[in-house]
Amino acid sequence: MSDGFESTFAPLRGQQPPAPFAFPEAVRRRGRHRSQRQALVAGLAVVAVAGAGAGWAANLGPGDHSPTPGASRTTVAPSGTGSPSAAPSPTTPATSAPPSPNGSGRPDPGVADLSTLMLRPADLGPGPWRKQMPSEPFSGDTWRWADLCAAYRTTDYPSLRRQADLDFTGYANGSAGYVYEHLHRYAAGWGPRALDDVRHVLSTCAGTTTPATAPGAPPPRRFAIVGTGFGGEEALLVREEQWYYEGETLAPEPMVTLTAVVRVGDLVGTVMFSPDRDEQYARMVATAAASRLAAG
């Protein structure tokens, strides 16, 4: 009996797993973030019942719009101006580094720990800021913009395969105010392309020009780049408008949230703000985030 059993499984000896295993610290980090996300989702469900949490929740993750199989799209090349055109794809940065699993890459020896390059309470202005880690907002691709709209396709954003490291931080002020930061390190030379990919996804998923919607349809969302060049080597300020229902009627005005993206070298910080924060404040904090990156 034992001889037959061993002979059955003998061909499996020495086979490699179908994909590389994540480093232990990455597995632990994902587990912590998943637990935090579950707790936050439970809290948001209570807020949503009261009809006040739609826009607040929309800023934490990519939204409820999952990709639609077979959805039509136009292949465009991201440009430095944020206006993609029907042109050949940008030249891929020269690098010998192999693609690393999203969020599971280990930093090269000698590079700064990402946690030392992130925002701190002193960067956020007055207020009783307290540590409040963001939930992990990633159900697929590990960036803020994953599955932003039905036209989203992972293969349109090649920098995603060149993420080398990722960390989070966040702070809360009062009962609703927050600032969250995601910090990515990309493989050598891929930082500029990562910003191009942000411009590309925002152009692809910009949204409708009017908030009209059929009764009961998902409330519309719009995205627009409203500022550039205010920090680091590159910077974008993104305005998101998320409509919501008041009872069965679409609210006359959307909930507005801001997200800032700053790049220094191959480090890209994405800073998300609660709806009570305006553009002036977002620029101030994003500039501080860029200064932190430059110090590393």
KEKE-3310 file (N, C-alpha, C; in steps of 0.2 Angstrom, whole numbers, plus 5000, padded with zeros to 4 digits):
npx = (5004:5009:5020:5013:5007:5017:5023:5013:5014:5027:5031:5028:5038:5050:5044:5041:5031:5016:5018:5029:5032:5026:5036:5038:5036:5028:5016:5011:5009:4999:4989:4986:4981:4970:4962:4960:4953:4941:4935:4933:4924:4913:4910:4907:4896:4886:4886:4882:4869:4863:4864:4874:4887:4892:4901:4913:4917:4920:4932:4942:4944:4944:4931:4915:4914:4916:4927:4920:4917:4923:4921:4922:4936:4948:4965:4977:4991:4999:5003:5014:5006:4994:4985:4980:4985:4982:4994:5010:5015:5023:5041:5048:5056:5073:5079:5085:5079:5068:5050:5042:5032:5016:5016:5024:5037:5054:5064:5079:5095:5101:5093:5081:5070:5053:5044:5050:5049:5037:5022:5020:5012:5016:5016:5004:4997:4987:4978:4971:4979:4978:4985:4979:4978:4975:4963:4967:4966:4965:4959:4963:4974:4988:4986:4979:4970:4964:4953:4945:4935:4923:4931:4943:4959:4971:4983:4985:4993:5008:5018:5013:5018:5030:5032:5041:5040:5029:5020:5009:5001:4992:4981:4969:4958:4947:4930:4928:4938:4952:4968:4976:4990:4998:5013:5023:5038:5046:5054:5070:5070:5057:5048:5044:5035:5026:5019:5014:5005:4995:4990:4985:4975:4966:4962:4955:4945:4938:4924:4907:4900:4889:4878:4867:4856:4848:4833:4837:4849:4867:4875:4884:4901:4915:4931:4945:4960:4966:4977:4994:5012:5016:5024:5039:5046:5037:5019:5002:4985:4970:4953:4939:4922:4908:4892:4877:4863:4849:4837:4827:4831:4843:4856:4858:4871:4887:4898:4914:4930:4948:4963:4981:4995:5012:5029:5046:5060:5060:5050:5034:5021:5004:4992:4977:4962:4950:4933:4932:4943:4951:4958:4969:4974:4976:4987:4997:4999:5003:5015:5023:5024:5031:5043:5047:5050:5060:5070:5074)
npy = (4994:5007:5008:5010:5021:5031:5030:5036:5049:5053:5059:5073:5078:5090:5099:5116:5130:5137:5151:5163:5163:5175:5186:5183:5194:5202:5194:5195:5208:5210:5203:5210:5222:5217:5214:5226:5232:5225:5228:5242:5242:5237:5247:5258:5253:5256:5270:5272:5268:5278:5287:5296:5292:5290:5297:5298:5285:5282:5287:5279:5267:5259:5259:5254:5249:5236:5228:5226:5212:5212:5226:5240:5249:5262:5261:5271:5282:5287:5304:5318:5328:5324:5322:5309:5303:5295:5287:5278:5267:5273:5273:5259:5260:5257:5243:5230:5223:5211:5209:5212:5203:5211:5222:5213:5213:5214:5227:5233:5230:5243:5254:5266:5263:5263:5267:5277:5288:5294:5303:5313:5318:5332:5337:5339:5350:5361:5353:5339:5326:5309:5293:5283:5269:5266:5256:5241:5245:5237:5226:5220:5225:5234:5248:5265:5267:5255:5246:5257:5261:5253:5252:5249:5241:5230:5227:5239:5247:5247:5250:5244:5231:5233:5237:5238:5240:5243:5254:5259:5273:5283:5296:5303:5316:5322:5316:5313:5318:5314:5309:5300:5290:5281:5274:5270:5261:5260:5249:5253:5268:5267:5276:5289:5283:5277:5289:5293:5282:5285:5297:5291:5282:5291:5298:5288:5285:5296:5300:5305:5320:5326:5324:5316:5303:5287:5282:5273:5269:5266:5279:5292:5295:5307:5311:5322:5331:5344:5351:5353:5350:5355:5350:5340:5330:5328:5331:5328:5334:5328:5328:5321:5318:5312:5307:5304:5296:5303:5296:5291:5300:5308:5316:5334:5340:5334:5323:5329:5324:5324:5319:5318:5316:5313:5313:5308:5304:5287:5285:5286:5294:5293:5303:5304:5313:5318:5323:5336:5343:5356:5362:5370:5365:5352:5353:5359:5348:5338:5344:5343:5329:5326:5332:5324:5312:5317:5318:5306)
npz = (5000:5005:4996:4984:4986:4988:4975:4967:4970:4967:4955:4958:4966:4969:4961:4957:4965:4958:4958:4964:4982:4993:5003:5021:5029:5021:5019:5033:5034:5024:5030:5042:5036:5029:5039:5045:5035:5034:5047:5044:5034:5040:5048:5039:5033:5042:5042:5029:5029:5035:5025:5022:5019:5006:4998:5006:5008:4995:4993:4999:4992:4976:4971:4967:4954:4944:4932:4915:4906:4889:4887:4877:4872:4869:4864:4870:4872:4886:4890:4895:4898:4902:4893:4884:4868:4852:4849:4847:4860:4875:4877:4885:4901:4902:4910:4920:4930:4935:4934:4949:4961:4965:4978:4986:4985:4990:4997:4990:4997:5007:5003:5008:5021:5018:5027:5034:5026:5025:5028:5043:5059:5061:5048:5044:5049:5060:5074:5083:5078:5076:5075:5062:5053:5036:5028:5018:5002:4991:4980:4969:4957:4965:4968:4970:4960:4955:4945:4942:4933:4921:4909:4913:4912:4917:4910:4903:4910:4912:4923:4934:4935:4939:4952:4967:4981:4994:5006:5019:5027:5039:5046:5058:5061:5073:5071:5057:5049:5039:5033:5022:5016:5003:4998:4985:4979:4964:4952:4946:4936:4933:4939:4932:4922:4930:4934:4922:4920:4929:4924:4913:4917:4923:4913:4905:4913:4916:4917:4916:4908:4913:4927:4925:4927:4926:4935:4950:4944:4946:4955:4947:4944:4943:4937:4938:4934:4943:4946:4944:4946:4959:4968:4972:4959:4950:4950:4954:4956:4960:4957:4963:4960:4967:4965:4975:4982:4989:4998:4986:4976:4966:4973:4973:4972:4971:4982:4986:4984:4986:4979:4980:4970:4971:4964:4967:4960:4959:4968:4973:4980:4986:4991:5000:5004:5016:5014:5019:5017:5008:4991:4993:5006:5002:4993:5001:5010:5001:4996:5007:5008:4997:5000:5011:5003:4995:5005:5007)
capx = (5000:5014:5024:5009:5005:5023:5024:5008:5016:5034:5032:5027:5043:5054:5041:5040:5025:5014:5020:5033:5028:5028:5040:5034:5033:5023:5010:5009:5006:4993:4984:4984:4977:4964:4958:4958:4948:4935:4932:4931:4919:4907:4908:4904:4889:4882:4886:4878:4862:4861:4864:4879:4894:4894:4908:4918:4919:4923:4939:4946:4946:4943:4924:4911:4913:4921:4928:4915:4921:4922:4920:4926:4941:4953:4972:4980:4998:4999:5007:5016:5001:4988:4980:4983:4983:4982:5001:5013:5016:5030:5047:5049:5062:5078:5080:5086:5076:5062:5044:5041:5025:5013:5016:5028:5045:5059:5068:5086:5099:5104:5088:5078:5063:5047:5040:5054:5048:5030:5019:5019:5007:5018:5015:4996:4993:4984:4973:4973:4980:4980:4987:4973:4980:4970:4962:4970:4960:4967:4956:4967:4980:4990:4987:4973:4966:4963:4946:4942:4929:4922:4936:4950:4962:4978:4988:4986:4997:5014:5022:5011:5022:5037:5031:5046:5039:5023:5018:5004:5001:4986:4980:4963:4957:4940:4926:4927:4943:4958:4973:4979:4995:5001:5019:5026:5044:5046:5060:5074:5068:5050:5044:5040:5030:5020:5014:5010:5000:4990:4986:4981:4969:4961:4959:4951:4939:4936:4917:4902:4900:4883:4877:4861:4856:4841:4831:4840:4856:4873:4877:4890:4908:4919:4938:4948:4966:4965:4983:5001:5019:5017:5029:5043:5048:5030:5014:4995:4980:4965:4947:4934:4915:4904:4885:4874:4856:4845:4831:4827:4833:4850:4858:4859:4878:4891:4903:4920:4936:4954:4969:4987:5001:5019:5034:5053:5064:5056:5046:5027:5016:4997:4989:4970:4960:4943:4929:4932:4949:4951:4963:4975:4976:4979:4993:5001:5001:5007:5021:5027:5025:5036:5049:5049:5053:5067:5075:5076)
capy = (5000:5013:5009:5013:5028:5035:5030:5040:5056:5054:5065:5080:5080:5095:5104:5123:5132:5141:5158:5164:5164:5182:5186:5182:5201:5205:5191:5197:5215:5210:5200:5216:5227:5214:5214:5233:5234:5222:5232:5248:5241:5236:5254:5261:5251:5260:5277:5272:5267:5285:5291:5301:5290:5288:5300:5297:5278:5282:5290:5274:5262:5260:5260:5248:5248:5231:5228:5223:5209:5214:5233:5243:5255:5265:5261:5277:5283:5293:5310:5322:5334:5321:5321:5304:5303:5289:5287:5272:5267:5276:5269:5256:5262:5252:5240:5223:5220:5207:5211:5209:5203:5217:5222:5208:5214:5216:5232:5231:5232:5250:5259:5269:5260:5267:5270:5283:5293:5295:5309:5313:5323:5339:5339:5340:5357:5361:5348:5333:5321:5303:5287:5278:5266:5265:5249:5239:5246:5233:5219:5217:5229:5237:5255:5268:5268:5249:5245:5263:5261:5247:5252:5248:5235:5230:5227:5246:5251:5242:5251:5240:5225:5235:5239:5235:5240:5247:5254:5264:5277:5287:5300:5305:5322:5322:5310:5312:5320:5310:5310:5293:5290:5275:5275:5265:5262:5256:5247:5259:5271:5267:5281:5293:5279:5277:5295:5292:5277:5288:5301:5287:5279:5296:5300:5283:5284:5303:5300:5308:5327:5328:5319:5313:5295:5284:5280:5267:5267:5268:5286:5294:5298:5310:5313:5328:5333:5351:5355:5350:5353:5359:5347:5334:5331:5328:5331:5329:5335:5325:5330:5316:5320:5306:5308:5299:5296:5305:5292:5288:5305:5309:5323:5340:5341:5328:5323:5330:5322:5326:5314:5321:5311:5316:5308:5310:5298:5281:5284:5289:5295:5295:5305:5305:5317:5318:5328:5342:5346:5359:5361:5373:5361:5346:5355:5360:5342:5334:5346:5340:5322:5326:5334:5318:5308:5319:5317:5299)
capz = (5000:5005:4990:4978:4988:4986:4968:4964:4971:4966:4950:4961:4970:4966:4957:4960:4966:4952:4958:4970:4988:4996:5009:5027:5032:5017:5021:5039:5033:5020:5034:5046:5032:5027:5045:5046:5030:5036:5052:5042:5030:5044:5050:5033:5032:5047:5039:5023:5031:5037:5019:5022:5018:5000:4995:5011:5007:4988:4993:5002:4987:4969:4970:4966:4947:4942:4924:4912:4900:4882:4886:4872:4874:4864:4866:4870:4875:4891:4888:4900:4899:4904:4887:4880:4861:4848:4847:4850:4868:4877:4877:4891:4904:4902:4917:4920:4935:4933:4937:4956:4963:4968:4986:4989:4983:4996:4995:4989:5003:5007:5001:5014:5023:5016:5033:5036:5021:5025:5031:5050:5061:5060:5041:5043:5051:5067:5075:5087:5073:5079:5070:5060:5047:5031:5026:5012:4997:4985:4978:4963:4957:4971:4968:4972:4954:4952:4943:4943:4929:4917:4904:4916:4910:4920:4905:4900:4915:4913:4929:4940:4936:4942:4959:4971:4988:4996:5013:5020:5034:5039:5052:5058:5065:5074:5069:5050:5045:5038:5028:5021:5011:5000:4996:4981:4976:4958:4949:4943:4930:4931:4942:4927:4919:4935:4934:4915:4920:4933:4920:4908:4920:4924:4906:4903:4918:4918:4919:4911:4908:4917:4932:4924:4928:4926:4942:4952:4942:4950:4955:4943:4947:4938:4940:4934:4936:4944:4948:4943:4947:4965:4973:4970:4952:4946:4955:4951:4961:4957:4961:4962:4962:4968:4967:4979:4982:4995:4997:4979:4972:4966:4977:4968:4972:4973:4987:4982:4988:4983:4980:4977:4968:4970:4963:4967:4957:4958:4974:4971:4985:4984:4997:5000:5009:5018:5010:5022:5015:5001:4987:4996:5011:4999:4990:5007:5013:4996:4996:5013:5007:4992:5004:5014:4998:4993:5010:5007)
cpx = (5004:5018:5020:5007:5011:5024:5019:5011:5023:5035:5031:5033:5048:5051:5040:5033:5023:5016:5024:5029:5031:5032:5036:5031:5028:5016:5007:5006:5000:4987:4981:4979:4970:4959:4955:4952:4941:4931:4930:4925:4912:4905:4905:4897:4884:4881:4881:4871:4859:4861:4869:4886:4896:4901:4914:4921:4922:4930:4944:4948:4944:4936:4921:4910:4918:4921:4922:4918:4918:4920:4924:4930:4945:4960:4975:4987:4998:5004:5009:5011:4995:4983:4982:4981:4984:4989:5004:5014:5023:5035:5047:5056:5067:5080:5081:5083:5069:5056:5044:5034:5022:5013:5020:5035:5048:5063:5076:5090:5102:5099:5084:5071:5058:5044:5044:5053:5041:5028:5019:5015:5010:5017:5008:4993:4990:4979:4976:4974:4982:4981:4981:4975:4974:4969:4965:4965:4961:4963:4959:4974:4982:4991:4980:4968:4963:4955:4942:4935:4929:4928:4943:4953:4970:4983:4989:4991:5003:5018:5019:5015:5029:5037:5036:5044:5033:5022:5013:5005:4994:4985:4973:4962:4949:4936:4926:4933:4949:4962:4977:4985:4997:5007:5022:5033:5044:5053:5064:5072:5061:5045:5040:5034:5024:5016:5011:5004:4994:4986:4982:4974:4964:4958:4954:4945:4937:4929:4913:4902:4894:4881:4870:4861:4849:4840:4834:4847:4861:4874:4883:4895:4911:4926:4941:4955:4965:4971:4989:5007:5020:5021:5033:5045:5042:5025:5007:4990:4974:4958:4942:4927:4911:4897:4882:4867:4853:4838:4832:4829:4840:4851:4860:4867:4882:4895:4909:4926:4942:4959:4975:4992:5007:5024:5041:5057:5059:5051:5039:5023:5009:4994:4981:4967:4952:4939:4930:4938:4949:4957:4970:4978:4980:4986:4999:5004:5005:5014:5026:5028:5031:5043:5052:5052:5059:5072:5078:5081)
cpy = (5006:5014:5012:5020:5033:5035:5035:5047:5058:5059:5072:5082:5085:5100:5111:5125:5136:5148:5159:5166:5171:5181:5186:5189:5204:5201:5193:5204:5215:5207:5206:5220:5224:5215:5221:5235:5231:5226:5239:5248:5240:5243:5258:5259:5254:5267:5277:5271:5274:5290:5296:5299:5288:5291:5299:5290:5278:5283:5284:5269:5264:5261:5253:5246:5242:5231:5224:5219:5211:5222:5236:5249:5257:5264:5268:5277:5288:5298:5314:5327:5331:5321:5316:5305:5296:5289:5280:5273:5270:5271:5266:5258:5256:5249:5233:5219:5217:5210:5208:5208:5209:5217:5217:5208:5216:5221:5230:5234:5239:5255:5260:5265:5265:5270:5276:5289:5296:5301:5308:5319:5330:5341:5341:5346:5356:5355:5342:5326:5314:5297:5283:5275:5265:5258:5247:5240:5242:5226:5216:5221:5233:5244:5258:5268:5261:5249:5251:5264:5254:5246:5250:5241:5235:5231:5234:5250:5247:5244:5247:5234:5227:5239:5235:5234:5244:5248:5259:5268:5281:5290:5302:5311:5323:5316:5308:5314:5315:5312:5303:5294:5282:5277:5269:5266:5257:5254:5253:5261:5271:5272:5286:5289:5278:5283:5295:5288:5280:5293:5297:5285:5285:5298:5295:5283:5291:5304:5304:5316:5330:5322:5316:5306:5293:5282:5274:5265:5269:5275:5287:5296:5302:5312:5318:5330:5341:5355:5350:5354:5357:5356:5341:5336:5331:5328:5332:5330:5333:5326:5324:5319:5314:5308:5303:5300:5299:5302:5289:5294:5306:5316:5328:5341:5335:5329:5324:5328:5323:5320:5318:5315:5315:5311:5312:5303:5292:5280:5288:5288:5297:5297:5307:5309:5316:5323:5335:5346:5350:5359:5364:5368:5355:5348:5356:5353:5338:5337:5344:5333:5322:5328:5328:5313:5310:5318:5310:5297)
cpz = (5000:4999:4984:4980:4986:4979:4964:4964:4969:4960:4952:4964:4966:4961:4960:4960:4959:4952:4964:4976:4990:5002:5016:5029:5028:5018:5027:5038:5029:5025:5039:5042:5030:5033:5047:5041:5032:5042:5049:5038:5034:5047:5045:5032:5036:5044:5033:5024:5032:5031:5018:5021:5011:4997:5000:5009:5000:4988:4996:4997:4980:4967:4968:4958:4945:4934:4921:4906:4893:4882:4881:4875:4869:4867:4865:4873:4880:4889:4895:4902:4902:4899:4883:4872:4858:4845:4850:4857:4869:4878:4884:4894:4904:4909:4916:4926:4933:4937:4944:4958:4967:4975:4989:4988:4989:4993:4994:4995:5002:5005:5008:5015:5021:5022:5036:5032:5020:5029:5039:5052:5060:5053:5040:5045:5058:5068:5079:5082:5077:5073:5068:5053:5042:5030:5020:5007:4991:4984:4972:4962:4963:4970:4969:4966:4951:4951:4944:4939:4925:4912:4907:4914:4913:4915:4902:4904:4917:4920:4934:4941:4938:4948:4963:4978:4989:5003:5013:5027:5034:5046:5052:5063:5066:5072:5062:5046:5044:5033:5027:5015:5009:4997:4992:4979:4970:4956:4946:4936:4928:4935:4937:4924:4923:4935:4927:4916:4924:4928:4915:4911:4921:4918:4904:4907:4920:4920:4914:4912:4912:4921:4931:4924:4928:4933:4944:4949:4946:4949:4951:4947:4941:4942:4935:4938:4937:4946:4946:4945:4953:4970:4970:4962:4947:4952:4952:4957:4957:4961:4959:4964:4962:4970:4971:4979:4989:4995:4990:4974:4972:4969:4972:4967:4974:4979:4984:4987:4983:4984:4976:4976:4967:4969:4964:4965:4956:4964:4972:4977:4983:4991:4996:5006:5010:5014:5013:5021:5008:4997:4990:5001:5007:4996:4996:5009:5008:4995:5001:5012:5002:4995:5008:5009:4996:4998:5010:5002)
residu = (MET:SER:ASP:GLY:PHE:GLU:SER:THR:PHE:ALA:PRO:LEU:ARG:GLY:GLN:GLN:PRO:PRO:ALA:PRO:PHE:ALA:PHE:PRO:GLU:ALA:VAL:ARG:ARG:ARG:GLY:ARG:HIS:ARG:SER:GLN:ARG:GLN:ALA:LEU:VAL:ALA:GLY:LEU:ALA:VAL:VAL:ALA:VAL:ALA:GLY:ALA:GLY:ALA:GLY:TRP:ALA:ALA:ASN:LEU:GLY:PRO:GLY:ASP:HIS:SER:PRO:THR:PRO:GLY:ALA:SER:ARG:THR:THR:VAL:ALA:PRO:SER:GLY:THR:GLY:SER:PRO:SER:ALA:ALA:PRO:SER:PRO:THR:THR:PRO:ALA:THR:SER:ALA:PRO:PRO:SER:PRO:ASN:GLY:SER:GLY:ARG:PRO:ASP:PRO:GLY:VAL:ALA:ASP:LEU:SER:THR:LEU:MET:LEU:ARG:PRO:ALA:ASP:LEU:GLY:PRO:GLY:PRO:TRP:ARG:LYS:GLN:MET:PRO:SER:GLU:PRO:PHE:SER:GLY:ASP:THR:TRP:ARG:TRP:ALA:ASP:LEU:CYS:ALA:ALA:TYR:ARG:THR:THR:ASP:TYR:PRO:SER:LEU:ARG:ARG:GLN:ALA:ASP:LEU:ASP:PHE:THR:GLY:TYR:ALA:ASN:GLY:SER:ALA:GLY:TYR:VAL:TYR:GLU:HIS:LEU:HIS:ARG:TYR:ALA:ALA:GLY:TRP:GLY:PRO:ARG:ALA:LEU:ASP:ASP:VAL:ARG:HIS:VAL:LEU:SER:THR:CYS:ALA:GLY:THR:THR:THR:PRO:ALA:THR:ALA:PRO:GLY:ALA:PRO:PRO:PRO:ARG:ARG:PHE:ALA:ILE:VAL:GLY:THR:GLY:PHE:GLY:GLY:GLU:GLU:ALA:LEU:LEU:VAL:ARG:GLU:GLU:GLN:TRP:TYR:TYR:GLU:GLY:GLU:THR:LEU:ALA:PRO:GLU:PRO:MET:VAL:THR:LEU:THR:ALA:VAL:VAL:ARG:VAL:GLY:ASP:LEU:VAL:GLY:THR:VAL:MET:PHE:SER:PRO:ASP:ARG:ASP:GLU:GLN:TYR:ALA:ARG:MET:VAL:ALA:THR:ALA:ALA:ALA:SER:ARG:LEU:ALA:ALA:GLY)
# end
